[in-house]
Amino acid sequence: MDATLIAALRREEQVLLKELHGSLNYRRLEEIRRLLALYDTQPPVGAMLDALLDATQGVIALGQGARANEAAA
């Protein structure tokens, strides 16, 4: 794409962003997002670790079951 066209599009983008940020609807949207963020439930700090440990235990249990089947055969 031509460099002058890209530069013109970037300038137009900046103008539109300034207009958007100044609009009442955009400001209302941002305030609603901030308010909702206060009430969004965050997962507990250890939730991801617990999920990983549970998954690892399941894999270990499957491996032990396969060894038990091999020993019985």
C-alpha positions as CSV (number, residue, x, y, z in Angstrom):
1,M,0.0,0.0,0.0
2,D,1.2,3.5,-0.8
3,A,2.9,5.3,2.2
4,T,0.9,8.4,1.7
5,L,-2.4,6.5,1.8
6,I,-1.3,4.7,5.0
7,A,-0.3,8.0,6.6
8,A,-3.7,9.6,5.7
9,L,-5.5,6.6,7.1
10,R,-3.6,6.8,10.4
11,R,-4.4,10.5,10.6
12,E,-8.1,9.8,10.0
13,E,-8.0,7.0,12.6
14,Q,-6.6,9.4,15.2
15,V,-9.3,12.0,14.4
16,L,-12.0,9.4,14.8
17,L,-10.6,8.1,18.0
18,K,-10.5,11.6,19.5
19,E,-14.1,12.1,18.5
20,L,-15.1,8.8,19.9
21,H,-13.3,9.3,23.2
22,G,-15.1,12.6,23.6
23,S,-18.5,11.2,23.0
24,L,-21.0,10.8,25.8
25,N,-21.8,7.2,24.8
26,Y,-18.2,6.2,24.9
27,R,-17.7,7.8,28.3
28,R,-20.8,6.0,29.6
29,L,-19.4,2.7,28.2
30,E,-16.1,3.2,30.0
31,E,-17.8,4.0,33.3
32,I,-20.0,0.9,33.0
33,R,-16.9,-1.2,32.3
34,R,-15.1,0.2,35.3
35,L,-18.1,-0.4,37.5
36,L,-18.5,-4.0,36.2
37,A,-14.8,-4.7,36.8
38,L,-15.3,-3.9,40.5
39,Y,-17.8,-6.7,40.7
40,D,-16.4,-9.3,38.4
41,T,-15.4,-12.4,40.3
42,Q,-11.8,-13.1,40.1
43,P,-10.7,-16.8,40.4
44,P,-8.9,-17.6,43.6
45,V,-5.1,-17.2,43.5
46,G,-4.5,-21.0,43.7
47,A,-7.3,-22.1,41.4
48,M,-5.1,-22.6,38.4
49,L,-2.5,-24.5,40.5
50,D,-5.3,-26.7,41.9
51,A,-6.6,-27.4,38.4
52,L,-3.1,-28.3,37.2
53,L,-2.5,-30.6,40.2
54,D,-5.8,-32.3,39.6
55,A,-5.0,-32.9,36.0
56,T,-1.5,-34.2,36.9
57,Q,-3.0,-36.6,39.5
58,G,-5.5,-37.9,36.9
59,V,-2.6,-38.6,34.5
60,I,-0.6,-40.4,37.2
61,A,-3.6,-42.5,38.2
62,L,-4.1,-43.5,34.6
63,G,-0.5,-44.5,34.3
64,Q,-0.7,-46.6,37.5
65,G,-3.8,-48.3,36.3
66,A,-2.0,-49.3,33.1
67,R,0.9,-50.7,35.0
68,A,-1.5,-52.7,37.2
69,N,-3.1,-54.1,34.1
70,E,0.3,-55.1,32.7
71,A,1.2,-56.8,35.9
72,A,-2.0,-58.8,36.0
73,A,-1.6,-60.0,32.4
